[in-house]
């Protein structure tokens, strides 16, 4: 069964996802943990970071405030939520953040490469094709020594975590740490 993006977008606009900061996804924390894994991650102060599934920017906006020299991109299917985020961004006068109302499947080389990629709480709720695209984005758009943070929660009706997150596409370039605190990490070497 294929989901109609228009139907998904409409339902997501009608019942918006609440958007809050998640400190565990902050590039400074990710860099610190990356160092514990023996990496030399990019400097968070000047990083390029997207959030796939950013909703209204509740996780992105505080990061953009804390890291004014970073380049922050948000990707979300909901034009309503992105517009709400853009209003908050304009009110704060932030110039280093750009939320985009596009599908995760639309992320391509035109978005550039990233030092940190964040996916918080979206992975288990999207179709397999979108999940595969998220992993492809990490494999193709993550710079050397970058860190991708994917929280793979599970559906309330499920008793097991969503399967399918593997190190496929990262062979020779990354380590995959399943069971790391807060989710799954892909660490580029």
C-alpha positions in Angstrom: 0.0 0.0 0.0 1.3 3.4 -0.9 0.4 6.4 1.2 -0.8 9.5 -0.6 1.6 12.3 0.5 -1.3 14.8 0.3 -3.5 12.8 2.7 -0.6 12.4 5.2 0.3 16.1 4.9 -3.4 17.1 5.5 -3.8 14.9 8.6 -0.4 16.1 9.9 -1.4 19.7 9.4 -4.8 19.1 11.2 -3.2 17.4 14.2 0.3 18.9 14.6 3.1 17.2 16.3 4.2 19.1 19.4 7.7 20.4 19.0 10.1 20.6 21.9 13.8 20.7 22.4 15.6 17.4 22.9 19.0 18.1 24.5 20.3 14.7 23.6 20.3 15.7 19.9 22.4 18.9 20.4 25.6 18.8 18.3 27.7 19.7 21.3 26.4 16.5 23.1 26.8 14.4 19.9 30.4 15.7 19.5 31.3 14.8 23.0 29.9 11.3 22.7 31.6 11.0 19.3 34.9 11.7 21.0 34.2 9.0 23.5 33.9 6.6 20.5 37.3 7.8 19.3 36.2 10.1 16.6 37.2 13.7 15.8 33.7 15.1 15.0 33.3 18.5 13.4 33.3 21.6 15.6 29.6 22.1 16.7 29.9 25.9 16.8 30.1 26.1 13.0 28.4 22.9 12.0 25.8 22.2 9.3 22.9 20.2 10.7 19.5 19.2 9.4 16.7 17.8 11.4 14.5 15.3 9.4 11.0 15.8 10.8 11.4 19.2 12.4 7.7 20.0 13.0 7.5 23.7 14.2 11.2 23.9 15.0 11.0 23.4 18.7 14.2 21.4 18.7 16.0 23.5 16.0 15.3 27.0 17.2 17.1 26.6 20.6 20.1 25.0 18.8 20.2 27.9 16.3 20.1 30.4 19.2 22.9 28.6 21.0 25.1 28.1 17.9 24.8 31.4 15.9 27.5 30.4 13.5 25.9 27.0 12.7 23.8 26.4 9.6 20.6 24.7 10.6 18.0 23.2 8.2 14.7 21.7 9.1 12.7 19.3 6.9 9.1 18.6 7.5 6.1 17.6 5.4 3.8 20.0 7.2 3.7 23.4 5.6 1.5 24.6 8.5 4.1 23.6 11.2 7.0 25.0 9.1 5.1 28.3 8.8 4.6 28.4 12.5 8.3 27.8 13.0 9.2 30.5 10.5 7.1 33.0 12.5 9.1 32.2 15.7 12.4 32.4 13.7 11.5 35.8 12.3 10.4 37.1 15.8 13.8 36.0 17.1 15.7 37.5 14.2 17.5 34.3 13.5 19.4 34.1 10.2 21.1 30.7 10.6 18.1 28.5 10.4 16.0 27.5 7.4 13.0 25.2 7.9 11.6 23.7 4.6 8.2 22.3 4.0 9.3 19.3 1.9 9.1 15.6 2.2 12.2 13.8 3.6 12.2 11.9 0.3 13.0 15.2 -1.4 16.3 15.7 0.4 19.0 15.4 -2.3 22.5 16.7 -3.2 21.1 20.2 -3.4 20.8 20.3 0.4 24.6 19.8 0.6 26.5 17.8 3.1 26.1 17.9 6.9 28.2 17.5 10.0 25.4 16.2 12.2 22.1 14.7 11.0 19.2 14.4 13.5 16.1 12.2 13.3 14.1 12.3 16.5 11.0 10.2 16.8 10.1 10.1 13.1 11.7 6.8 11.9 9.1 4.3 13.2 6.1 6.3 12.1 6.9 6.6 8.4 6.7 4.1 5.6 9.6 1.9 4.8 10.5 3.9 1.7 10.9 7.0 3.9 12.9 5.1 6.4 15.2 3.9 3.7 15.6 7.5 2.4 16.6 8.6 5.9 19.3 6.1 6.0 20.4 7.0 2.5 20.6 10.7 3.5 22.9 9.7 6.4 25.0 7.6 4.1 25.2 10.1 1.3 25.0 13.5 2.9 27.0 13.0 6.2 30.5 14.5 6.0 33.6 12.6 7.1 33.7 12.3 10.9 30.1 13.4 11.1 27.5 11.9 13.3 23.9 10.9 12.5 21.6 10.5 15.4 18.4 8.4 14.8 16.0 7.8 17.6 14.1 4.6 16.6 11.3 4.4 19.2 8.5 1.9 18.7 4.8 2.2 18.2 2.8 1.9 21.4 1.0 -1.2 20.0 4.4 -2.8 19.3 6.3 -4.7 21.9 9.6 -4.6 20.0 11.6 -1.7 18.4 11.2 -1.1 14.7 13.6 -3.3 12.9 15.6 -2.4 9.8 18.2 0.0 11.1 21.4 -1.5 10.1 24.8 -0.3 9.1 24.0 -1.0 5.4 25.4 1.8 3.3 28.0 2.7 5.9 30.4 -0.2 5.3 33.9 0.8 5.8 33.0 4.4 6.7 31.1 4.1 9.9 30.3 2.2 13.1 26.7 1.5 14.0 25.9 1.4 17.7 22.6 -0.2 18.4 21.4 0.2 21.9 23.3 3.5 22.5 21.6 5.8 24.9 18.7 7.5 23.2 18.7 5.7 19.9 20.9 4.5 17.1 24.1 6.3 16.1 25.9 6.2 12.8 29.4 7.6 13.3 31.4 8.4 10.2 35.1 7.7 10.5 
